[in-house]
């Protein structure tokens, strides 16, 4: 594989990854904090659903207070 092919493949992979992240962000934006917490929860690993929900609410609150980019 030459440098041009490698660069094209890298560009294609980055585009696919960006598309997946945008899609996931859109799915999460339509979910309530509770739904997000339930989707993220893993039994016996990490925080409880209630704690995850609190974190999600706090993150959303911080994001809503940020000024828009110019």
C-alpha positions, 0 to 999 in steps of 0.5 A: 500500500502506497502513501496515497492509498494509506491516506485515503484509507485513513480519511475513510476510517476517520469519516466513518468514525465521525459519522458514528459519533454524530449518530450516537450523539443524536440518539443520546440527545433524544433520550432522557437522562434516566434512559441514558443512565439505564443504557450506560449502566453495567451491573457490578461495574461502576456507578449505579443508575441513579448516580449515572443519571445525576452525572448526566443531568450535571453534564447537560446543565454545564453544557447549556450554560456554555456560551455559543462559539462565535 
